[in-house]
Amino acid sequence: MIERPLPSSSAVEAATRFAHRRLTPAEFRAYVDAPVSEAERKEALRLIRWFKNRYPTPADRLAYARRSYARWTAHRPHSPRD
């Protein structure tokens, strides 16, 4: 495993503020209406191909989604499972 330094507390705070910011309707529309670049399209298709190869059947994909959801919600203070 590659060890990476932890981000500084100020970097974490800045990322948290950015992630939780409120967009105006105009800012939201500008983001949503922006065209997808060729590089973004190619990357999305690459990731879809990888996912379909890694989880080839619908059952495999559902099992992955269930495991991931359980992992994502396991340590949340207000998990829907509580």
C-alpha positions in Angstrom: 0.0 0.0 0.0 1.2 3.5 -0.8 1.4 5.8 2.2 0.3 9.3 1.5 0.5 12.2 3.9 -2.8 13.3 5.4 -4.2 16.6 4.2 -3.8 19.5 6.5 -6.8 20.5 8.7 -7.1 23.8 6.7 -7.3 21.7 3.4 -10.0 19.5 4.9 -12.0 22.5 6.1 -11.7 24.2 2.7 -12.8 21.0 0.9 -15.7 20.6 3.4 -16.8 24.2 2.8 -16.6 23.7 -0.9 -18.6 20.4 -0.8 -21.3 21.9 1.3 -21.7 25.2 -0.4 -25.1 26.3 -1.7 -25.3 27.0 -5.4 -27.6 29.6 -6.9 -30.0 28.3 -9.5 -27.9 30.1 -12.2 -24.7 28.4 -10.9 -26.4 25.0 -10.9 -27.8 25.4 -14.4 -24.4 26.5 -15.7 -22.8 23.4 -14.3 -25.6 21.0 -15.5 -25.8 22.5 -18.9 -22.1 22.6 -19.6 -21.2 20.2 -22.4 -19.2 17.1 -21.6 -15.7 17.2 -23.0 -14.3 14.5 -25.2 -11.8 13.6 -22.4 -14.6 13.3 -19.9 -16.7 11.1 -22.3 -13.7 8.8 -22.9 -13.0 8.5 -19.2 -16.6 7.7 -18.5 -16.7 5.0 -21.2 -13.4 3.6 -19.9 -14.8 3.3 -16.4 -18.0 1.7 -17.6 -16.0 -0.9 -19.6 -13.9 -1.6 -16.5 -17.0 -2.0 -14.3 -18.8 -4.3 -16.7 -15.7 -6.5 -17.0 -15.3 -6.6 -13.2 -19.0 -7.2 -12.6 -20.2 -8.9 -15.7 -23.7 -9.9 -14.7 -26.6 -7.9 -13.2 -26.4 -10.1 -10.1 -22.7 -9.3 -9.7 -23.5 -5.5 -10.0 -26.3 -5.7 -7.5 -24.1 -7.6 -5.1 -21.4 -5.0 -5.5 -24.0 -2.2 -4.9 -25.3 -3.9 -1.7 -21.8 -4.4 -0.3 -20.8 -0.8 -1.1 -24.0 0.6 0.4 -23.4 -1.4 3.6 -19.8 -0.2 3.7 -20.7 3.5 3.1 -23.4 3.5 5.8 -21.8 1.3 8.4 -20.1 4.2 10.2 -22.5 7.0 9.7 -23.9 8.5 12.8 -27.5 8.5 11.4 -27.4 5.5 9.2 -30.7 4.5 7.6 -30.1 1.1 9.1 -30.4 2.4 12.7 
